Amino acid sequence: MKKIFITGAGSGLGKEAAIELARRGHTVYATVYYQDQLKPLEEIARSEKIDLKIFKLDITKIEDQNLL
């Protein structure tokens, strides 16, 4: 299995890709832009028991850059 980093996982194609890849057994590092996008993804990861690690990331903010 692979480790995959996805940006824009808070909605749309990024979200669907992150979930589906985690369902297929990959470890997915999913970043979201808005804080309120974290909880829905965390709930999906918990309920489906998938390896989805979710982080808020805005590369223009120094406090978010410390995650990298």
Secondary structure, DSSP 8 states (H G I E B T S, - for coil): --EEEES-TTSHHHHHHHHHHHHTT-EEEEEESSGGGHHHHHHHHHHHT--EEEEE--TTSHHHHTT-
